[in-house]
């Protein structure tokens, strides 16, 4: 269990109006992302990294539940699993998608603009983060989000 996740109905669970997601969905998405990024590295393709950047952008700006891999999870995987036992807040996941987007855009630009080393390094960083999340459930972007929330002053409305 990541530090940002809580069992359904547990004390400290997110308020009803704070979006939460099934913790298994982002981990599934991390496996798919890892496969896409491995393919991009093997092909040296900025177009494949660019397609992954679009997926990251949807997750970061439209929300995790609207992201393509989340839709795949809900339609193909979740119905075959047991009931949701653990959820996590969406905000750290959206931030992680934004971080992934930055690396993917850098990787795609590197490949497409004739700097394949930059493309491979940026894509490799995104792959390491995705594999870490997929294999262990540890989300680097989520942890960075939580760290920034502690360090930076809260915005007042």
C-alpha positions as CSV (number, residue, x, y, z in Angstrom):
1,X,0.0,0.0,0.0
2,X,1.4,3.4,-0.9
3,X,1.5,6.1,1.7
4,X,-1.2,8.0,-0.1
5,X,-3.7,5.1,-0.3
6,X,-6.2,4.2,2.4
7,X,-8.7,1.3,2.8
8,X,-12.2,2.0,1.7
9,X,-14.1,3.5,4.6
10,X,-11.1,3.8,6.9
11,X,-10.4,6.9,9.0
12,X,-8.4,9.4,7.0
13,X,-10.2,8.3,3.8
14,X,-10.7,11.2,1.3
15,X,-13.9,13.2,1.7
16,X,-16.8,12.2,-0.7
17,X,-16.2,15.3,-2.9
18,X,-12.4,14.5,-3.2
19,X,-12.0,12.2,-6.2
20,X,-10.5,8.8,-5.4
21,X,-9.6,5.8,-7.6
22,X,-9.2,2.1,-7.2
23,X,-5.4,1.6,-6.5
24,X,-5.3,-1.3,-8.9
25,X,-6.1,0.9,-11.9
26,X,-3.0,3.1,-11.8
27,X,-0.8,0.0,-11.3
28,X,-2.4,-1.5,-14.4
29,X,-1.8,1.7,-16.3
30,X,1.8,1.7,-15.2
31,X,2.3,-1.8,-16.7
32,X,0.7,-0.6,-20.0
33,X,2.8,2.6,-19.9
34,X,6.0,0.5,-19.3
35,X,5.2,-1.7,-22.3
36,X,4.6,1.4,-24.5
37,X,7.8,3.0,-23.4
38,X,9.9,-0.1,-23.9
39,X,8.5,-0.3,-27.4
40,X,9.4,3.4,-27.9
41,X,13.0,2.8,-26.8
42,X,13.4,-0.4,-28.9
43,X,12.1,1.5,-32.0
44,X,13.7,4.8,-31.1
45,X,10.4,6.3,-32.0
46,X,9.4,9.8,-31.1
47,X,5.9,9.1,-32.4
48,X,5.3,6.3,-29.9
49,X,6.6,8.5,-27.1
50,X,4.4,11.2,-28.4
51,X,1.4,8.9,-28.2
52,X,2.2,8.1,-24.6
53,X,2.6,11.9,-23.9
54,X,-1.1,12.3,-25.1
55,X,-2.1,9.6,-22.6
56,X,-0.3,11.4,-19.9
57,X,-1.9,14.7,-20.9
58,X,-5.4,13.2,-20.7
59,X,-4.7,11.8,-17.2
60,X,-3.1,15.1,-16.0
61,X,-5.7,17.5,-17.3
62,X,-8.9,15.6,-17.8
63,X,-8.5,13.3,-14.8
64,X,-7.3,9.8,-14.1
65,X,-10.7,8.3,-14.7
66,X,-10.8,9.7,-18.2
67,X,-7.3,8.5,-19.1
68,X,-7.3,5.8,-21.9
69,X,-5.6,3.1,-19.7
70,X,-8.0,3.7,-16.9
71,X,-10.9,3.1,-19.4
72,X,-9.2,-0.2,-20.4
73,X,-8.9,-1.1,-16.7
74,X,-12.6,-0.4,-16.0
75,X,-13.9,-2.2,-19.0
76,X,-11.5,-5.2,-19.3
77,X,-9.8,-5.8,-16.0
78,X,-11.9,-4.5,-13.1
79,X,-15.0,-6.6,-13.8
80,X,-12.8,-9.7,-13.4
81,X,-11.4,-8.6,-10.0
82,X,-13.0,-8.7,-6.6
83,X,-14.6,-5.6,-5.1
84,X,-12.5,-2.5,-4.5
85,X,-10.8,-2.7,-1.1
86,X,-8.5,0.3,-1.3
87,X,-8.7,3.7,-3.0
88,X,-6.3,6.5,-3.3
89,X,-6.8,10.2,-3.9
90,X,-6.6,11.3,-7.6
91,X,-4.6,14.5,-7.1
92,X,-1.2,12.9,-6.6
93,X,-1.8,10.6,-9.5
94,X,-2.7,13.5,-11.8
95,X,0.5,15.2,-10.7
96,X,2.4,12.0,-11.5
97,X,0.8,12.1,-15.0
98,X,2.0,15.7,-15.4
99,X,5.6,14.7,-14.5
100,X,5.3,11.8,-17.0
101,X,4.0,14.2,-19.6
102,X,7.1,16.4,-19.2
103,X,9.5,13.5,-19.6
104,X,7.5,12.1,-22.6
105,X,7.3,15.5,-24.4
106,X,11.1,15.8,-23.8
107,X,11.7,12.3,-25.1
108,X,9.5,12.7,-28.2
109,X,11.1,16.1,-29.0
110,X,14.5,14.6,-28.6
111,X,13.7,11.7,-31.1
112,X,11.8,13.9,-33.5
113,X,14.3,16.8,-33.6
114,X,17.4,14.6,-34.2
115,X,18.7,14.3,-30.6
116,X,18.1,10.5,-30.0
117,X,20.3,10.5,-26.8
118,X,18.0,13.1,-25.2
119,X,15.0,11.1,-26.5
120,X,16.3,7.8,-25.0
121,X,17.3,9.3,-21.7
122,X,14.0,11.2,-21.1
123,X,12.0,8.1,-22.2
124,X,14.2,5.9,-20.0
125,X,13.5,8.1,-16.9
126,X,9.7,7.8,-17.6
127,X,10.1,4.1,-18.0
128,X,12.0,3.7,-14.7
129,X,9.2,5.5,-12.9
130,X,6.5,3.5,-14.6
131,X,8.2,0.2,-13.9
132,X,8.8,1.1,-10.3
133,X,5.1,1.8,-9.9
134,X,4.0,-1.3,-11.8
135,X,6.3,-3.7,-10.0
136,X,6.1,-2.3,-6.5
137,X,3.2,0.2,-6.3
138,X,5.6,3.0,-5.4
139,X,4.6,6.1,-7.4
140,X,7.5,8.5,-7.6
141,X,5.4,11.3,-9.0
142,X,2.8,10.8,-6.2
143,X,5.5,11.0,-3.6
144,X,6.9,14.1,-5.2
145,X,3.4,15.6,-5.0
146,X,3.1,14.8,-1.3
147,X,6.6,16.3,-0.6
148,X,5.7,19.5,-2.5
149,X,2.4,19.8,-0.6
150,X,4.4,19.6,2.7
151,X,7.1,22.1,1.6
152,X,5.2,24.7,-0.4
153,X,2.7,27.0,1.4
154,X,-1.0,26.2,0.8
155,X,-2.9,28.5,-1.5
156,X,-5.6,30.5,0.1
157,X,-8.9,30.8,-1.8
